[in-house]
Amino acid sequence: MEKSAKDMYREFVAHMVHDLKSPAIVISGYANRLRSGKIGNLTDDQRRALDVIIENSKRLEHDLHMILDYFQSDREATSQMYPERIDVCALLKDQVENYLVEAEEKGISLELRTPPGPIFLMAYESQLAKAVLNLIDNALNYTPSGGQVLVSAESTEDFVIISIKDTGRGFRQEDIEAIVRPFEEAMHLQDRELRGFGLGLSNVKRYVEMHHGQLRLESAEGVGSTFTLILPKNHGSE
């Protein structure tokens, strides 16, 4: 079957981003080695300069990862023909445990609240896990030391509801309008921090839509944000 122009474009971008990730990782790796002092002593100015390089390398790697993830998601979705019956509580527990060390290092309370029993859902497990990981990662990045991040789940008759709530900086209304744009528009945001957030949120939205669900955002500047995934229990498989 001949590839469409859209498929060729997606494949080109995916390969290009994959190729860009390697030098970005090398730059970050050597900058961290220099910063550690293992290669030689550094002046204070050199340390500060390396801190800037390391921080921006992390942002670049994050953006590249979000772009690659976006263009690979369609292929991943079609390769997994049918959703599987998963325990949402167990999935959330695994994802929260991945970030406990980072949260402790940042002085942030990361808590999981779920019912005592399992919550079962027919879902694409890898995509749902990525959505939750992305939202936890963003919450930790936007929450200052002493803050809180709460991950929770509940089950109603028709839906499974997952929430990630933080006491971070929150967003202004104009920022919310910017980060919920489609992926292609989010790529062109001038504010780099918002661009990275918007790219990740585009992926989360796509993963939720694979389950015929909804992604909702409630946020207030200086108060924090709550991201809610509303997933129907009976969405069928396509």
FIKOLDO-212379 format. One line per 2 residues: number of its first residue (from 1); for each residue x, z, y of N, C-alpha, C. Coordinates in steps of 0.05 Angstrom, whole numbers, plus 5000, padded with zeros to 4 digits. Example, Ala and Ser with C-alpha at 12.3 -4.5 7.8 and 13.67 -1.06 7.14 Angstrom:
1> 5264:5156:4886:5246:5156:4910:5264:5156:4934  5257:5142:4955:5273:5143:4979:5258:5157:5001 $
END
This chain:
1> 5017:5000:4976:5000:5000:5000:5018:5000:5025  5012:4982:5043:5027:4980:5068:5022:5004:5086 $
3> 5043:5015:5097:5041:5038:5115:5029:5030:5142  5012:5047:5153:5001:5041:5179:5021:5048:5200 $
5> 5016:5039:5225:5035:5045:5247:5036:5075:5252  5014:5089:5248:5013:5118:5252:5030:5132:5232 $
7> 5029:5123:5206:5045:5135:5185:5074:5130:5190  5081:5105:5199:5109:5099:5205:5120:5116:5228 $
9> 5103:5120:5248:5111:5136:5271:5116:5165:5263  5097:5176:5247:5100:5203:5237:5126:5206:5220 $
11> 5131:5187:5203:5154:5188:5186:5180:5186:5203  5180:5169:5223:5203:5167:5241:5209:5193:5255 $
13> 5188:5205:5267:5192:5230:5281:5201:5252:5263  5190:5253:5239:5197:5274:5220:5227:5271:5212 $
15> 5236:5247:5207:5264:5243:5200:5282:5249:5224  5274:5241:5248:5290:5246:5272:5293:5276:5277 $
17> 5271:5290:5275:5272:5319:5280:5289:5333:5259  5286:5324:5234:5302:5336:5212:5332:5332:5217 $
19> 5339:5308:5227:5367:5303:5233:5377:5320:5257  5360:5325:5276:5367:5341:5299:5371:5371:5292 $
21> 5357:5380:5271:5359:5408:5264:5387:5416:5255  5401:5398:5241:5427:5405:5230:5447:5412:5252 $
23> 5451:5395:5273:5470:5403:5294:5461:5427:5309  5435:5431:5312:5425:5454:5326:5432:5480:5312 $
25> 5430:5479:5285:5437:5502:5269:5467:5507:5270  5483:5486:5270:5513:5489:5272:5520:5502:5299 $
27> 5508:5492:5321:5514:5504:5347:5507:5533:5348  5484:5540:5337:5475:5568:5337:5494:5585:5320 $
29> 5502:5574:5297:5520:5589:5279:5547:5595:5292  5559:5575:5304:5585:5580:5316:5583:5597:5341 $
31> 5562:5594:5356:5558:5612:5379:5555:5641:5371  5541:5646:5349:5539:5673:5339:5566:5684:5329 $
33> 5581:5667:5317:5608:5676:5307:5626:5683:5331  5625:5666:5352:5640:5673:5376:5631:5699:5389 $
35> 5604:5702:5390:5593:5726:5402:5600:5751:5388  5604:5749:5361:5611:5773:5345:5639:5783:5350 $
37> 5656:5766:5362:5684:5773:5367:5702:5768:5344  5692:5757:5322:5709:5752:5299:5730:5731:5303 $
39> 5725:5713:5322:5744:5691:5327:5764:5699:5349  5757:5718:5365:5774:5727:5387:5759:5745:5406 $
41> 5774:5759:5423:5762:5776:5443:5749:5760:5465  5728:5771:5476:5713:5757:5497:5711:5773:5522 $
43> 5710:5760:5545:5704:5773:5570:5674:5778:5572  5666:5794:5591:5637:5799:5595:5623:5773:5603 $
45> 5636:5757:5620:5624:5731:5628:5620:5713:5604  5640:5712:5586:5638:5695:5563:5615:5705:5544 $
47> 5612:5731:5542:5590:5742:5525:5563:5734:5537  5560:5736:5563:5535:5729:5576:5529:5699:5572 $
49> 5550:5683:5574:5546:5654:5571:5538:5647:5542  5550:5661:5523:5543:5657:5495:5514:5666:5489 $
51> 5506:5688:5502:5479:5697:5499:5459:5676:5507  5465:5662:5529:5447:5641:5539:5447:5618:5519 $
53> 5470:5611:5508:5472:5589:5488:5456:5597:5463  5459:5621:5453:5445:5630:5429:5415:5630:5433 $
55> 5406:5641:5456:5377:5643:5461:5365:5615:5463  5378:5596:5476:5367:5570:5479:5369:5554:5453 $
57> 5389:5560:5436:5391:5548:5410:5367:5556:5392  5360:5582:5395:5337:5592:5379:5312:5578:5388 $
59> 5309:5574:5414:5285:5560:5424:5284:5532:5415  5307:5518:5415:5308:5491:5406:5301:5489:5376 $
61> 5312:5506:5360:5306:5507:5332:5276:5512:5327  5265:5530:5342:5237:5536:5339:5219:5512:5346 $
63> 5226:5498:5368:5210:5474:5376:5213:5452:5355  5237:5448:5345:5241:5427:5325:5226:5434:5299 $
65> 5226:5459:5292:5211:5468:5268:5182:5463:5271  5171:5469:5295:5142:5465:5300:5135:5435:5299 $
67> 5152:5418:5310:5146:5390:5310:5147:5379:5281  5168:5387:5266:5171:5378:5239:5148:5387:5222 $
69> 5140:5412:5226:5118:5423:5211:5092:5408:5216  5088:5400:5241:5064:5386:5248:5063:5359:5234 $
71> 5085:5344:5234:5084:5317:5223:5086:5317:5192  5093:5340:5181:5093:5342:5151:5067:5352:5141 $
73> 5050:5364:5158:5026:5378:5148:5007:5360:5134  5003:5335:5144:4984:5317:5131:4993:5311:5103 $
75> 5019:5306:5100:5029:5299:5073:5026:5323:5054  5032:5347:5064:5029:5371:5048:5000:5375:5040 $
77> 4982:5370:5058:4953:5375:5053:4943:5356:5031  4952:5331:5032:4942:5311:5012:4956:5315:4986 $
79> 4980:5327:4985:4994:5331:4960:4981:5354:4944  4968:5372:4958:4953:5394:4945:4924:5387:4946 $
81> 4914:5375:4924:4888:5362:4924:4865:5382:4927  4868:5405:4915:4846:5424:4915:4855:5452:4925 $
83> 4838:5466:4939:4845:5493:4947:4845:5512:4923  4859:5534:4925:4861:5554:4904:4847:5580:4912 $
85> 4838:5595:4892:4826:5621:4897:4848:5641:4902  4849:5651:4926:4871:5670:4934:4859:5696:4944 $
87> 4875:5717:4942:4868:5743:4954:4880:5744:4982  4863:5743:5002:4872:5743:5030:4887:5768:5037 $
89> 4878:5791:5026:4891:5816:5032:4920:5816:5022  4924:5805:4998:4951:5804:4987:4968:5784:5003 $
91> 4957:5762:5012:4971:5743:5028:4980:5755:5054  4962:5770:5067:4969:5783:5093:4991:5804:5089 $
93> 4989:5819:5067:5009:5840:5061:5037:5827:5059  5039:5805:5045:5064:5791:5041:5075:5782:5068 $
95> 5058:5770:5085:5068:5760:5111:5076:5782:5130  5061:5804:5130:5068:5827:5147:5095:5839:5138 $
97> 5099:5841:5112:5124:5852:5102:5148:5835:5110  5144:5809:5114:5166:5792:5123:5176:5799:5150 $
99> 5159:5813:5166:5167:5819:5194:5170:5848:5200  5169:5865:5180:5171:5894:5185:5199:5902:5197 $
101> 5220:5890:5186:5247:5896:5196:5250:5887:5225  5241:5862:5231:5243:5852:5258:5227:5869:5278 $
103> 5203:5877:5269:5186:5894:5286:5199:5920:5292  5211:5932:5272:5225:5958:5275:5248:5956:5294 $
105> 5264:5934:5291:5287:5930:5309:5278:5926:5338  5254:5914:5342:5244:5910:5369:5229:5934:5380 $
107> 5225:5954:5363:5210:5978:5372:5180:5972:5374  5170:5954:5358:5142:5947:5358:5128:5957:5333 $
109> 5105:5969:5336:5089:5978:5313:5074:5954:5301  5080:5947:5276:5066:5925:5262:5049:5937:5240 $
111> 5023:5935:5242:5005:5948:5224:4986:5928:5211  4979:5934:5185:4960:5917:5170:4936:5934:5163 $
113> 4912:5924:5169:4887:5937:5162:4870:5918:5146  4865:5925:5121:4847:5909:5104:4830:5928:5087 $
115> 4808:5918:5076:4792:5934:5059:4808:5943:5034  4799:5964:5020:4813:5973:4996:4814:5953:4974 $
117> 4794:5937:4971:4793:5917:4950:4802:5889:4960  4804:5870:4942:4812:5843:4949:4790:5828:4965 $
119> 4799:5808:4980:4781:5789:4994:4788:5762:4983  4771:5750:4967:4778:5724:4955:4767:5701:4973 $
121> 4783:5680:4973:4777:5656:4989:4788:5631:4975  4773:5610:4975:4784:5584:4966:4800:5573:4989 $
123> 4826:5570:4986:4843:5562:5009:4868:5547:4999  4880:5533:5018:4906:5521:5014:4926:5543:5022 $
125> 4937:5556:5002:4952:5581:5007:4976:5577:5025  4992:5556:5021:5016:5552:5038:5009:5548:5067 $
127> 4988:5532:5072:4980:5527:5100:4969:5552:5113  4953:5567:5099:4942:5592:5110:4964:5612:5116 $
129> 4984:5614:5098:5006:5632:5102:5022:5624:5126  5026:5598:5130:5041:5588:5154:5026:5595:5180 $
131> 5000:5593:5179:4984:5599:5203:4987:5629:5210  4985:5646:5190:4988:5675:5195:5016:5682:5205 $
133> 5037:5670:5191:5064:5675:5199:5069:5667:5228  5059:5644:5235:5063:5634:5263:5051:5653:5283 $
135> 5027:5663:5278:5014:5681:5297:5028:5708:5298  5037:5719:5275:5052:5744:5276:5078:5741:5291 $
137> 5092:5718:5286:5117:5713:5300:5113:5712:5330  5092:5698:5339:5086:5696:5367:5079:5723:5379 $
139> 5064:5739:5364:5056:5765:5374:5080:5783:5378  5099:5782:5360:5123:5798:5363:5141:5789:5386 $
141> 5141:5763:5390:5157:5751:5412:5146:5758:5439  5120:5761:5441:5107:5766:5467:5099:5795:5472 $
143> 5107:5813:5453:5100:5841:5456:5126:5857:5462  5126:5873:5483:5150:5889:5489:5154:5913:5471 $
145> 5178:5924:5472:5184:5948:5457:5163:5970:5464  5154:5984:5444:5134:6005:5448:5106:5994:5444 $
147> 5103:5968:5441:5077:5955:5438:5067:5956:5409  5044:5943:5404:5032:5943:5378:5023:5915:5370 $
149> 5025:5909:5345:5013:5885:5333:4997:5893:5309  4972:5886:5309:4953:5894:5287:4943:5868:5273 $
151> 4948:5867:5247:4938:5845:5231:4915:5856:5214  4892:5843:5214:4869:5854:5199:4853:5832:5187 $
153> 4836:5840:5167:4819:5821:5154:4793:5834:5146  4772:5819:5147:4746:5829:5138:4730:5806:5126 $
155> 4710:5814:5110:4694:5794:5096:4665:5798:5102  4651:5776:5109:4622:5777:5113:4610:5760:5090 $
157> 4585:5757:5092:4571:5741:5070:4582:5713:5069  4587:5701:5092:4594:5673:5092:4623:5667:5101 $
159> 4637:5687:5113:4663:5681:5125:4684:5703:5118  4709:5694:5118:4731:5712:5118:4743:5711:5146 $
161> 4747:5734:5159:4757:5735:5186:4784:5749:5187  4804:5735:5197:4831:5745:5200:4837:5747:5230 $
163> 4848:5770:5238:4854:5774:5267:4883:5784:5269  4897:5774:5290:4923:5783:5298:4921:5791:5327 $
165> 4923:5817:5331:4919:5829:5358:4945:5841:5368  4953:5836:5393:4977:5848:5403:4972:5860:5431 $
167> 4991:5877:5439:4990:5890:5465:5011:5877:5483  5015:5851:5480:5036:5837:5495:5028:5830:5523 $
169> 5041:5810:5534:5037:5804:5562:5010:5791:5568  4998:5779:5547:4973:5765:5552:4977:5739:5567 $
171> 4956:5724:5571:4957:5698:5584:4937:5696:5606  4945:5682:5627:4926:5674:5648:4908:5652:5638 $
173> 4885:5648:5651:4867:5628:5641:4879:5600:5642  4895:5594:5662:4908:5568:5663:4929:5564:5641 $
175> 4942:5586:5633:4960:5585:5610:4946:5580:5584  4923:5593:5581:4907:5589:5557:4898:5559:5555 $
177> 4890:5548:5577:4881:5520:5577:4905:5501:5570  4929:5510:5577:4953:5493:5572:4960:5495:5542 $
179> 4961:5519:5531:4971:5521:5503:4951:5513:5482  4925:5509:5489:4906:5500:5469:4902:5470:5470 $
181> 4920:5456:5485:4918:5427:5485:4926:5415:5458  4919:5390:5454:4928:5376:5429:4958:5375:5428 $
183> 4969:5373:5404:4997:5374:5399:5013:5355:5417  5003:5330:5419:5018:5310:5434:5020:5318:5464 $
185> 5000:5331:5474:5000:5340:5502:5018:5365:5505  5017:5383:5486:5033:5407:5487:5063:5401:5487 $
187> 5071:5379:5475:5099:5371:5475:5110:5366:5503  5092:5360:5522:5101:5353:5549:5097:5375:5569 $
189> 5090:5399:5560:5088:5421:5579:5115:5427:5592  5116:5431:5618:5141:5436:5632:5152:5464:5626 $
191> 5134:5484:5623:5143:5511:5617:5151:5512:5588  5177:5516:5584:5188:5514:5556:5176:5535:5538 $
193> 5172:5559:5549:5161:5581:5533:5132:5574:5524  5117:5564:5543:5089:5556:5536:5089:5532:5517 $
195> 5108:5514:5521:5110:5491:5503:5114:5499:5474  5133:5517:5470:5138:5527:5443:5114:5540:5431 $
197> 5100:5556:5447:5076:5570:5438:5054:5550:5432  5051:5530:5450:5030:5510:5446:5035:5493:5421 $
199> 5060:5486:5415:5066:5470:5391:5058:5486:5366  5066:5512:5366:5059:5528:5343:5029:5532:5340 $
201> 5015:5535:5362:4987:5539:5361:4972:5514:5351  4983:5491:5358:4972:5466:5348:4973:5464:5318 $
203> 4995:5474:5307:4998:5474:5278:4978:5494:5266  4975:5518:5278:4956:5537:5268:4928:5526:5268 $
205> 4921:5513:5289:4894:5501:5291:4889:5480:5270  4909:5464:5264:4907:5444:5243:4903:5457:5216 $
207> 4918:5478:5210:4916:5491:5185:4888:5504:5182  4878:5515:5203:4851:5527:5202:4830:5505:5198 $
209> 4833:5483:5211:4814:5461:5208:4814:5449:5180  4837:5451:5166:4838:5442:5138:4819:5458:5121 $
211> 4813:5482:5131:4794:5500:5116:4766:5499:5129  4762:5480:5147:4736:5477:5161:4730:5502:5177 $
213> 4750:5515:5187:4746:5540:5201:4751:5537:5231  4751:5559:5245:4754:5560:5274:4777:5579:5282 $
215> 4791:5572:5303:4811:5590:5315:4802:5598:5342  4800:5624:5347:4791:5634:5373:4813:5651:5386 $
217> 4815:5649:5412:4835:5665:5427:4821:5680:5450  4826:5706:5450:4818:5723:5472:4843:5736:5484 $
219> 4846:5733:5510:4871:5743:5522:4866:5751:5551  4881:5771:5560:4880:5780:5587:4909:5787:5596 $
221> 4917:5777:5619:4944:5781:5628:4950:5811:5631  4972:5820:5620:4980:5848:5622:4966:5866:5602 $
223> 4948:5855:5586:4933:5871:5566:4941:5863:5537  4942:5837:5532:4948:5828:5505:4930:5805:5496 $
225> 4933:5797:5471:4918:5774:5461:4908:5781:5433  4886:5768:5426:4875:5770:5399:4869:5741:5389 $
227> 4882:5734:5367:4877:5708:5354:4860:5713:5329  4838:5699:5327:4820:5703:5304:4816:5678:5289 $
229> 4820:5679:5263:4815:5657:5245:4789:5662:5230  4770:5644:5234:4743:5647:5221:4741:5625:5199 $
231> 4742:5634:5174:4744:5615:5152:4719:5617:5134  4705:5595:5131:4681:5595:5114:4689:5599:5085 $
233> 4673:5614:5070:4679:5618:5042:4672:5594:5025  4653:5578:5033:4645:5554:5018:4648:5530:5036 $
235> 4673:5519:5037:4677:5495:5054:4680:5470:5037  4681:5473:5011:4685:5450:4994:4713:5440:4995 $
237> 4719:5418:4983:4745:5406:4983:4741:5376:4986  4760:5365:5003:4756:5337:5009:4782:5323:5001 $
END
